[in-house]
Amino acid sequence: MQWYPEFQTLRRVIKVATGFVKAKLGGLAAEPVVPLAASSRLLTITGFGDNPGRLGMLAHVPPLVAGRPLVVLLHGCGQDAARFAQESGWIDLADRLGFPLILPGQVEANNRGRCFQWFQPSDTARDLGEAGSIAAMTRFAIRQFGSDPKKVFIVGLSAGGAMAAALLAAYPDLFTAGASVAGLPVGTARSALQAMRRMASAEPEGGQEAWAAQVRAAAPAGFTGPWPRLSIWHGQADKTVAPANGDRLAAQWRALHGLTAPAVAEQSMNGVRHRMWPDGTENLVEQWSLPDLAHAYPVGTPVVTSGRFVAHARTDATTGIARFFGVTKTAGR
């Protein structure tokens, strides 16, 4: 989750952190919603509602079928939202299955590396900052595109992966399930400096219940469930976000769901480890560990163009995540 390419030393971290411009007020001026096209296209939408985090919104809208799922995709640091959606395979999947894909975009005015600020309480708390903007986009899309409110999902890579987990915590009544790729646990950092420390070395294990308490504290007052399900992906060769963060995130959501026993099912193929914790009908938490993957989103087919933080891997994350969500039961892409 590099904030920008030359971002290597703590001194530079502090320099960048102090240069952040916080977006506390208002959003972009509302404009009429762009009419839906007859064929697939990428729309820029500015009239989606409150935008306290001053984020951009793109929507990839294929010909729709009412009641289809909605997927929100959060890019990583320095990535272009549309290009990431294309290279990760989510645009292809959305086109084939006819569901809308929402692409929030970070801006340099918020963060010079265009990282979602998953570590700032003012950007992850319910209805505040970037979290508030992403939730507003999601609610708008459900209404505009006729999506099934019980099939709303969020996926993110790196800073986007950590932000996806934070959104699941703050909006468990909005998102059905999510996926975090190379992300971090909810509440593990509350400042830029803490974020860099936790990226380099995951927080000590501690008690699982303490981890779960971080999620409960972010949820609406009085919320008792059901909690969103979570799919976790992490490369074991990741030198940017320590792979142990994936273990901590899995422990956090297992405790949240009351899954205290070891994994009910575990599969290993070509070195890829897949652990699952079901409740009898579906997996509530799953964890994928990819042995040779560095800091990147894993795709099962070679990437034609060399995109930032997208890499060929033994297992395709988009296929696996879509299966976990129940969006598709097919294995191919």
Buried (B, 14 or more C-beta within 10 A) or exposed (E): BBBBEEBEEEEBBEEBBEEBEBBEEEBBEEEEBBEBEEEEEBBEBBBBBBBBBBBBBBBBBBEBEEEBBBBBBBBBBBBBBBBBBBBBBBBEBBBEBBBBBBBBBBEEEBBBBBBBBBBBBBBBBBBBBBBBBBBBBBBBBBEBBBBBBEBBBBBBBBBBBBBBBBBBBBBBEBBBBBBBBBBBBBBBBEEBBEBBBBBEEBBEEEEBEEBBBBBBEBBEEEEEEEBBBBBBBBBBEBEBBBBBBBBBBBBBBBBBBEBEEEBEEEEEEEEBBBBBBBBEEEBBBBBBBBBBBBBBBBBBEEBEEEBBBBBEBBBBBBBBBBBBBBBBEEEEB
